[in-house]
Amino acid sequence: MEKKLVYTGKTKDVFALDNGNYLLKFKDDCTGKDGVFDPGENSVGLTIEGVGDVNLRMSIYFFEKINAAGIKTHYVNANLDNTTMEVLPAKVFGKGLEVICRYKAVGSFYRRYSDYCELGQDLPAYVETTFKNDEKGDPLVTKDGLVDLGVMTAQQYDDLKAMTQAITKIVADDLKEKGLDLYDIKFEFGYDADGKVMLIDEIASGNMRVYKDGEYIDPMTLNKLFFA
């Protein structure tokens, strides 16, 4: 099948296929700073051999589970030999929107709201949305903001929130079986030609904060534990 490079990303390249779908090529480049892996960084800081493969493996594992649960995603199939994933076409909301689901008050949530909560306090699958904008520090935006700015409809937001909570439960339940606790996870969503919301991008260890017996598990260690 013919493929044409349309976008070179930090951790993935995107190709257009002649069947109308797209091909994501997972790379071994990781975001970080000064040679240290950090999923929160906005630039490539290092290359870790095999990380593209393991990110694809985890994405396949969860996308297949989520599709089987009847939740719409962009996942079609994957080829581990080539570290590629075929996906349906999707438009992003605005210039890109990140959706975070939180089970615990940690990280930026705790820094913002520490006057009102304890560190590590339980949260009821709290959903927050941020615009992808490195220069502005990925600013938070509310449902009203998204609707009033014309980024999405109220129905799309409601669907996105419900899907986020359902997907997070699938991931958290799976990790729990392995003795791991999910504290929070970051997703990206888009929509199809009919405006239907779908999960896009990847579901990898670098997008989730996971603990074991109260100790933080870094993404590379999480990969090893997950596929042990």
C-alpha positions in Angstrom: 0.0 0.0 0.0 1.3 3.4 -0.9 2.1 5.8 1.9 3.1 9.4 2.0 4.8 11.3 4.9 2.5 14.1 6.1 3.8 14.9 9.6 7.0 14.4 11.5 6.3 14.3 15.3 8.4 14.1 18.4 7.7 10.5 19.0 5.8 9.4 15.9 5.7 10.1 12.2 2.4 10.1 10.3 1.8 8.8 6.8 -1.2 9.0 4.6 -2.4 5.7 3.1 -4.1 5.4 -0.2 -7.2 3.7 1.4 -7.9 7.0 3.2 -6.5 5.9 6.6 -3.3 7.0 8.2 -0.2 5.1 9.4 1.6 6.1 12.7 5.3 5.1 12.8 6.4 4.8 16.5 9.9 6.0 17.1 12.5 5.4 19.9 12.8 9.1 20.5 11.4 10.2 23.9 10.6 13.6 25.4 12.9 14.7 28.2 15.6 17.1 29.3 19.4 16.7 29.6 19.2 13.0 28.7 16.5 12.2 31.3 13.2 10.8 30.2 10.2 13.1 31.2 6.8 12.6 29.6 5.8 16.1 30.6 8.6 17.7 28.5 7.9 19.3 25.2 11.1 18.4 23.3 12.9 15.2 22.4 15.6 14.7 25.0 16.9 11.2 24.4 16.5 8.0 22.4 15.8 4.7 24.2 16.1 1.6 22.1 12.8 -0.3 21.9 10.6 2.3 23.5 8.6 2.8 20.3 8.0 -1.0 20.2 6.8 -1.1 23.8 4.6 2.0 23.4 3.0 0.4 20.4 2.4 -2.9 22.2 0.7 -1.2 25.1 -1.4 0.9 22.7 -2.5 -2.2 20.8 -3.4 -4.0 24.1 -5.6 -1.2 25.3 -7.1 0.0 22.0 -8.3 -3.6 21.4 -9.9 -3.7 24.8 -11.5 -0.3 24.4 -12.9 -1.1 20.9 -14.2 -4.4 22.3 -16.0 -2.4 25.0 -17.9 -0.5 22.3 -16.0 2.8 22.8 -15.0 4.6 19.6 -11.3 4.9 18.8 -9.2 5.5 15.7 -7.4 2.1 16.0 -7.6 -0.2 13.0 -4.7 -2.6 13.2 -0.9 -2.6 13.9 2.3 -4.2 12.7 4.9 -4.8 15.4 7.6 -5.8 12.9 7.4 -2.3 11.4 6.4 -0.5 14.7 3.4 1.0 12.9 -0.3 1.4 13.6 -3.1 2.0 11.1 -5.7 4.5 12.2 -8.9 6.1 11.0 -8.8 9.7 9.9 -9.8 12.2 12.7 -9.8 15.9 13.2 -8.5 17.3 16.5 -10.4 19.7 18.6 -9.1 23.2 18.0 -5.4 23.1 17.7 -5.2 20.0 19.9 -6.8 19.2 23.3 -5.5 17.0 26.1 -7.9 15.3 28.5 -6.7 14.2 31.9 -8.6 11.9 34.2 -7.5 11.9 37.9 -8.0 9.4 40.6 -5.6 11.0 43.0 -4.7 14.6 43.9 -1.1 14.7 42.7 1.1 16.7 40.2 -0.3 19.9 38.8 -3.7 19.3 40.3 -2.3 19.3 43.8 -0.1 22.3 43.1 -3.1 24.3 42.0 -5.6 23.2 44.7 -3.5 22.3 47.7 -5.5 24.8 49.8 -8.5 22.5 49.3 -7.1 18.9 49.3 -4.4 16.6 50.8 -1.6 15.2 48.7 -2.7 11.9 47.3 -6.4 12.4 48.2 -8.9 10.3 46.3 -10.7 12.0 43.4 -13.8 10.7 41.7 -12.4 10.2 38.1 -12.0 14.0 37.8 -11.8 15.1 34.2 -10.0 18.2 33.1 -9.1 19.6 29.6 -6.2 21.6 28.5 -5.3 23.2 25.2 -2.0 21.9 23.7 0.2 25.0 23.7 3.7 24.7 24.9 4.3 28.5 25.1 1.3 29.0 27.3 1.9 26.0 29.5 -1.1 24.0 28.2 -3.8 26.2 29.7 -6.8 24.7 31.4 -10.2 25.2 29.7 -13.7 24.5 31.0 -16.7 23.0 29.2 -18.2 26.4 28.9 -14.9 27.7 27.4 -14.8 24.9 24.8 -18.4 25.4 23.8 -18.3 29.3 23.8 -15.1 29.3 21.8 -16.6 27.0 19.2 -14.0 24.2 19.8 -16.7 21.6 20.4 -20.4 21.2 21.1 -21.8 20.6 24.6 -22.8 17.1 23.5 -19.3 16.4 22.2 -17.9 17.5 25.6 -20.4 15.3 27.5 -19.4 12.3 25.3 -15.7 13.0 25.7 -16.1 13.2 29.5 -18.1 9.9 29.7 -15.6 8.2 27.3 -12.6 9.4 29.3 -14.0 8.0 32.6 -15.0 4.7 31.0 -11.5 4.3 29.3 -9.7 5.2 32.5 -11.6 2.5 34.4 -10.6 -0.1 31.8 -6.9 0.9 32.1 -7.1 1.2 36.0 -8.8 -2.1 36.4 -6.2 -3.8 34.2 -3.3 -2.3 36.1 -5.0 -3.2 39.5 -4.9 -6.9 38.5 -1.1 -6.5 38.2 -0.8 -4.8 41.6 -0.5 -1.3 40.2 -2.4 1.8 41.1 -3.3 4.4 38.4 -3.3 7.9 39.8 -3.9 9.9 36.6 -3.8 9.4 32.8 -3.7 11.7 29.8 -5.6 11.1 26.5 -6.2 12.9 23.2 -9.5 12.9 21.4 -10.6 13.9 18.0 -13.8 13.5 15.9 -14.8 11.8 12.6 -16.6 13.3 9.6 -20.0 13.0 11.4 -18.7 14.8 14.5 -18.6 11.6 16.6 -15.9 11.8 19.3 -13.1 9.2 19.2 -10.0 8.4 21.2 -6.8 9.1 19.2 -3.0 9.1 19.5 -1.7 6.4 21.9 -2.1 4.8 25.3 1.4 4.4 26.6 3.2 4.3 29.9 4.5 7.9 29.4 1.0 9.2 29.5 0.0 7.8 32.9 1.1 8.2 36.5 1.3 4.8 38.2 2.2 3.7 41.7 3.0 0.4 43.4 2.7 0.1 47.2 2.7 3.9 47.4 5.9 4.2 45.3 5.9 6.0 41.9 6.8 3.7 39.0 8.7 5.5 36.1 7.4 4.7 32.6 10.3 2.5 31.6 9.9 0.3 34.7 6.1 0.3 34.2 6.6 -1.2 30.7 8.7 -4.0 32.2 6.2 -4.7 34.9 3.2 -4.5 32.6 4.6 -7.0 30.1 6.3 -9.3 32.7 
